[in-house]
Amino acid sequence: MKIIIAAMGANRVIGAGNRLPWRVPEEYSHFLSLITAQTVIMGRKTYEIFSKDLPSKRNLVISRGHKQYARATVFSSIDEALKEAERHPEDIFFAGGATIYEWALEVADKMYLSLIKGEYHGDAFFPPFDKTKWEIQSRVDHPAFQFIVYSRKKS
Ligand SMILES: NC(=O)c1ccc[n+]([C@@H]2O[C@H](COP(=O)([O-])OP(=O)(O)OC[C@H]3O[C@@H](n4cnc5c(N)ncnc54)[C@H](OP(=O)(O)O)[C@@H]3O)[C@@H](O)[C@H]2O)c1
């Protein structure tokens, strides 16, 4: 299964100055529990921000640069990373940032979206998406965020 996972504020903000705009530990723990032992595809900045916490089995980082990482494999395109991810049985999570989400919206089967309560400013945003192509499978209210699972509608 290919799954987009993101936390966003009311205006679809996901990041501010290369960090999360909020501090919501229960949402962050929830995110980490969902990606545990799975494959995660993410942009280079996202990896550098979250790398120390990631409990994923496989971290595939997208970068045009030549940096190498001890706990991740670097790919120069999302397409190549997805091909590698699909060789393994684990779920594939697209964990941001903005361009990775935009690309993943075309291929993902599901979206795990945490809507953080409150207003936050930022400089990175989840892309707008066509809600007619997705249906809500579940919606769970937590004190600081709402967790929504979307499934792609069968065409
Ligand atoms: N709220 C959330 O759920 C969430 C999730 C993830 C991230 N974030 C936030 O989002 C921000 C980071 O996201 P971002 O969108 O700025 O950056 P990003 O996607 O994490 O990283 C951008 C970098 O990824 C590489 N890249 C992206 N698309 C590529 C492509 N098509 N081909 C080759 N390389 C590509 C490039 O790396 P090189 O420069 O090395 O070439 C680019 O500079 C931070 O503020 C972070 O906190 C939030």
PDBQT file of the ligand as one rigid body, heavy atoms in Angstrom, charges set to zero:
ROOT
HETATM    1  N1  LIG A 201       3.797  18.500   8.839  1.00  0.00    +0.000 N 
HETATM    2  C1  LIG A 201       4.294  17.449   8.199  1.00  0.00    +0.000 C 
HETATM    3  O1  LIG A 201       3.676  16.379   8.136  1.00  0.00    +0.000 OA
HETATM    4  C2  LIG A 201       5.620  17.569   7.528  1.00  0.00    +0.000 A 
HETATM    5  C3  LIG A 201       6.185  16.464   6.857  1.00  0.00    +0.000 A 
HETATM    6  C4  LIG A 201       7.410  16.647   6.215  1.00  0.00    +0.000 A 
HETATM    7  C5  LIG A 201       8.024  17.879   6.232  1.00  0.00    +0.000 A 
HETATM    8  N2  LIG A 201       7.437  18.912   6.906  1.00  0.00    +0.000 N 
HETATM    9  C6  LIG A 201       8.027  20.250   6.901  1.00  0.00    +0.000 C 
HETATM   10  O2  LIG A 201       8.226  20.635   5.558  1.00  0.00    +0.000 OA
HETATM   11  C7  LIG A 201       9.440  21.387   5.445  1.00  0.00    +0.000 C 
HETATM   12  C8  LIG A 201      10.392  20.609   4.535  1.00  0.00    +0.000 C 
HETATM   13  O3  LIG A 201       9.731  20.342   3.325  1.00  0.00    +0.000 OA
HETATM   14  P1  LIG A 201      10.223  20.961   1.935  1.00  0.00    +0.000 P 
HETATM   15  O4  LIG A 201       9.112  20.765   0.985  1.00  0.00    +0.000 OA
HETATM   16  O5  LIG A 201      10.739  22.350   2.207  1.00  0.00    +0.000 OA
HETATM   17  O6  LIG A 201      11.492  20.068   1.621  1.00  0.00    +0.000 OA
HETATM   18  P2  LIG A 201      11.691  18.480   1.322  1.00  0.00    +0.000 P 
HETATM   19  O7  LIG A 201      10.772  18.016   0.255  1.00  0.00    +0.000 OA
HETATM   20  O8  LIG A 201      11.714  17.718   2.588  1.00  0.00    +0.000 OA
HETATM   21  O9  LIG A 201      13.178  18.528   0.785  1.00  0.00    +0.000 OA
HETATM   22  C9  LIG A 201      13.452  19.276  -0.360  1.00  0.00    +0.000 C 
HETATM   23  C10 LIG A 201      14.663  18.683  -1.000  1.00  0.00    +0.000 C 
HETATM   24  O10 LIG A 201      14.367  17.361  -1.464  1.00  0.00    +0.000 OA
HETATM   25  C11 LIG A 201      14.981  17.153  -2.711  1.00  0.00    +0.000 C 
HETATM   26  N3  LIG A 201      13.941  17.007  -3.714  1.00  0.00    +0.000 N 
HETATM   27  C12 LIG A 201      12.637  17.336  -3.614  1.00  0.00    +0.000 A 
HETATM   28  N4  LIG A 201      11.970  17.005  -4.741  1.00  0.00    +0.000 NA
HETATM   29  C13 LIG A 201      12.877  16.443  -5.571  1.00  0.00    +0.000 A 
HETATM   30  C14 LIG A 201      12.808  15.882  -6.867  1.00  0.00    +0.000 A 
HETATM   31  N5  LIG A 201      11.655  15.846  -7.562  1.00  0.00    +0.000 N 
HETATM   32  N6  LIG A 201      13.939  15.391  -7.422  1.00  0.00    +0.000 NA
HETATM   33  C15 LIG A 201      15.107  15.413  -6.751  1.00  0.00    +0.000 A 
HETATM   34  N7  LIG A 201      15.245  15.937  -5.496  1.00  0.00    +0.000 NA
HETATM   35  C16 LIG A 201      14.146  16.446  -4.923  1.00  0.00    +0.000 A 
HETATM   36  C17 LIG A 201      15.900  18.343  -2.933  1.00  0.00    +0.000 C 
HETATM   37  O11 LIG A 201      17.066  18.016  -2.203  1.00  0.00    +0.000 OA
HETATM   38  P3  LIG A 201      18.533  18.605  -2.548  1.00  0.00    +0.000 P 
HETATM   39  O12 LIG A 201      18.477  20.061  -2.158  1.00  0.00    +0.000 OA
HETATM   40  O13 LIG A 201      19.449  17.799  -1.661  1.00  0.00    +0.000 OA
HETATM   41  O14 LIG A 201      18.762  18.380  -4.012  1.00  0.00    +0.000 OA
HETATM   42  C18 LIG A 201      15.131  19.452  -2.215  1.00  0.00    +0.000 C 
HETATM   43  O15 LIG A 201      15.931  20.548  -1.848  1.00  0.00    +0.000 OA
HETATM   44  C19 LIG A 201       9.978  21.541   6.857  1.00  0.00    +0.000 C 
HETATM   45  O16 LIG A 201       9.490  22.743   7.400  1.00  0.00    +0.000 OA
HETATM   46  C20 LIG A 201       9.368  20.350   7.579  1.00  0.00    +0.000 C 
HETATM   47  O17 LIG A 201       9.244  20.611   8.968  1.00  0.00    +0.000 OA
HETATM   48  C21 LIG A 201       6.265  18.765   7.556  1.00  0.00    +0.000 A 
ENDROOT
TORSDOF 0
